[in-house]
Amino acid sequence: MEITRRTAIVLALAALPALAITPAMATETTTVKVSLWDKGDNSMDDLGSVPPMGFNMVGASELTQQATMGVTAKPSSVSAGKVTFEVKNDSKGTVHEMIVAPIQSATEELPYNKDEMRVDEDKAGHLGEVSELDPGQSGSLTVTLKPGEYILYCNIPGHYVMGMWTLLHVE
């Protein structure tokens, strides 16, 4: 039997539904590139002299543009499912880390311990972290995220209140 060009096209088109997205393909991992940054060795000099800039702390929204430390995530919105955070400490001289936690409400502060100058990670419900990265180092973390809002923050003492956090929206 000879296959004509028309028969070959019909056979190819009939095979297309088999090429549709399968459930396994739909659960592929999304990658978020995260930069942990600061403005140099003097980034902590204003600690205690400026109002805290942690998520939803009084005055934070007006001050975050003055932050001397921060977290940048690209993209800032992802689909629910497995998410891999590729994290790089872009500082030239300061150790940073990245923690992932859900936020319950856009009006609630994270549980902050003023004496330790850190977020209480257990109370915040952390989902994982890329711990203490030396300057220039990279690390990664893969977690499964449900739809909602999440915060990515550095919890080295003082860093969070100096503005070292960002939000991630999961659809």
Phi, psi and omega per residue, in radians:
M1 nan 2.259 3.140
E2 -1.655 2.315 3.116
I3 -1.654 2.110 3.131
T4 -1.442 2.937 3.107
R5 -1.044 -0.725 3.131
R6 -1.100 -0.743 3.125
T7 -1.120 -0.697 3.128
A8 -1.104 -0.712 3.130
I9 -1.158 -0.766 3.132
V10 -1.070 -0.748 3.126
L11 -1.125 -0.708 3.124
A12 -1.133 -0.753 3.120
L13 -1.150 -0.610 3.117
A14 -1.150 -0.482 -3.131
A15 -1.414 -0.236 -3.081
L16 -0.998 -0.756 3.129
P17 -0.979 -0.529 3.111
A18 -1.200 -0.326 3.133
L19 -1.603 0.022 3.136
A20 -1.111 2.888 -3.128
I21 -1.161 2.208 3.111
T22 -1.630 2.837 3.098
P23 -0.968 -0.634 3.135
A24 -1.116 -0.673 3.124
M25 -1.204 -0.613 -3.107
A26 -1.187 -0.337 -3.119
T27 -1.755 0.367 3.087
E28 -1.074 2.726 -3.105
T29 -1.410 2.376 3.032
T30 -1.633 2.461 3.133
T31 -1.885 2.309 3.051
V32 -2.035 2.140 3.093
K33 -1.514 2.196 -3.076
V34 -2.101 2.264 3.060
S35 -1.930 2.213 3.017
L36 -1.782 2.070 -2.993
W37 -2.345 2.825 2.991
D38 -2.639 2.980 -3.097
K39 -1.723 0.513 3.039
G40 1.890 -3.053 -3.042
D41 -1.054 -0.363 -3.122
N42 -1.661 0.220 -3.057
S43 -1.059 -0.466 -3.109
M44 -1.690 0.037 -3.070
D45 -1.021 -0.553 -3.087
D46 -1.571 0.035 3.130
L47 -0.984 2.173 -3.134
G48 1.645 -0.351 -3.129
S49 -1.796 -0.208 3.045
V50 -2.036 2.654 3.080
P51 -1.052 2.599 -3.136
P52 -1.077 2.501 -3.092
M53 -1.953 0.358 3.082
G54 -1.174 2.769 -3.090
F55 -0.857 2.107 3.099
N56 1.084 0.249 3.014
M57 -1.290 2.638 -3.100
V58 -0.913 2.181 3.101
G59 1.502 -0.138 -3.047
A60 -1.044 -0.784 -3.055
S61 -1.098 -0.557 3.129
E62 -1.371 -0.383 -3.015
L63 -1.773 -0.263 -3.003
T64 -1.021 -0.466 3.087
Q65 -1.195 -0.306 3.108
Q66 -1.641 0.020 -3.072
A67 -1.000 2.441 3.093
T68 -1.742 -0.026 3.084
M69 -2.473 2.682 3.117
G70 -2.914 3.038 3.079
V71 -2.218 2.277 3.081
T72 -2.097 2.291 3.133
A73 -2.185 2.287 3.102
K74 -2.317 2.129 -0.025
P75 -1.331 2.936 3.140
S76 -1.714 0.015 3.086
S77 -2.465 2.315 -3.110
V78 -2.416 2.916 3.055
S79 -1.439 2.663 3.103
A80 -1.069 2.629 3.136
G81 2.272 -2.753 -3.140
K82 -1.266 2.263 3.132
V83 -2.237 2.224 3.043
T84 -1.825 2.198 3.079
F85 -1.700 2.020 3.026
E86 -1.683 1.889 -2.954
V87 -1.898 2.327 3.077
K88 -2.240 2.303 3.030
N89 -1.484 1.804 -3.109
D90 -1.524 0.146 3.087
S91 -1.248 2.691 3.078
K92 -1.646 -0.288 -3.078
G93 -2.628 0.144 -3.053
T94 -2.211 2.398 3.060
V95 -1.312 2.375 3.077
H96 -2.365 2.892 3.050
E97 -2.493 2.945 3.090
M98 -2.327 2.234 3.110
I99 -2.069 2.492 3.099
V100 -1.920 2.267 3.098
A101 -2.541 2.549 3.045
P102 -1.307 2.632 2.981
I103 -1.975 2.407 -3.072
Q104 -1.403 -0.607 -3.029
S105 -2.670 2.604 3.113
A106 -1.297 -0.080 -3.119
T107 -1.910 -0.110 -3.126
E108 -1.651 2.490 3.028
E109 -1.441 2.741 2.981
L110 -1.270 2.691 3.120
P111 -1.214 1.829 -3.017
Y112 -1.886 2.294 3.094
N113 -1.733 1.831 -3.075
K114 -1.110 -0.606 -3.133
D115 -1.133 -0.669 3.135
E116 -1.596 -0.187 -3.078
M117 0.982 0.730 -3.101
R118 -2.528 2.766 2.998
V119 -1.350 2.454 3.015
D120 -1.336 1.761 -3.029
E121 -1.081 -0.659 -3.139
D122 -1.141 -0.770 3.119
K123 -1.199 -0.546 -3.140
A124 -1.294 -0.296 3.126
G125 1.359 0.770 -3.096
H126 -1.049 2.534 -3.094
L127 -1.843 -0.147 -3.136
G128 2.707 2.950 -3.114
E129 -2.689 2.801 2.907
V130 -1.930 1.789 -2.994
S131 -1.372 2.821 3.124
E132 0.029 1.656 3.063
L133 -1.740 2.200 3.034
D134 -1.172 2.790 3.118
P135 -0.895 2.307 3.127
G136 1.480 -0.220 -3.125
Q137 -1.372 2.756 3.090
S138 -2.235 2.769 3.066
G139 -2.749 3.004 3.135
S140 -2.477 2.808 -3.140
L141 -2.590 2.322 3.060
T142 -2.059 2.217 3.101
V143 -2.382 2.764 3.049
T144 -1.737 2.129 -3.072
L145 -1.980 2.373 3.046
K146 -1.540 2.869 3.080
P147 -0.990 2.441 3.130
G148 2.639 -2.900 3.133
E149 -1.925 2.475 -3.134
Y150 -2.334 2.689 3.063
I151 -2.032 2.430 3.016
L152 -1.951 2.168 -3.072
Y153 -2.556 2.763 3.035
C154 -1.717 2.290 -3.091
N155 -1.984 0.348 2.963
I156 -1.114 2.371 -3.059
P157 -0.812 2.195 3.100
G158 1.558 -0.389 -3.044
H159 -1.186 -0.763 -3.129
Y160 -1.009 -0.812 -3.103
V161 -1.292 -0.217 3.055
M162 -1.541 0.124 3.041
G163 1.789 0.277 -3.044
M164 -1.576 1.304 3.112
W165 -2.816 2.809 3.009
T166 -2.687 2.845 -3.141
L167 -1.827 2.622 3.088
L168 -2.228 2.203 3.103
H169 -1.703 2.292 3.105
V170 -2.047 2.119 -3.082
E171 -1.608 nan nan
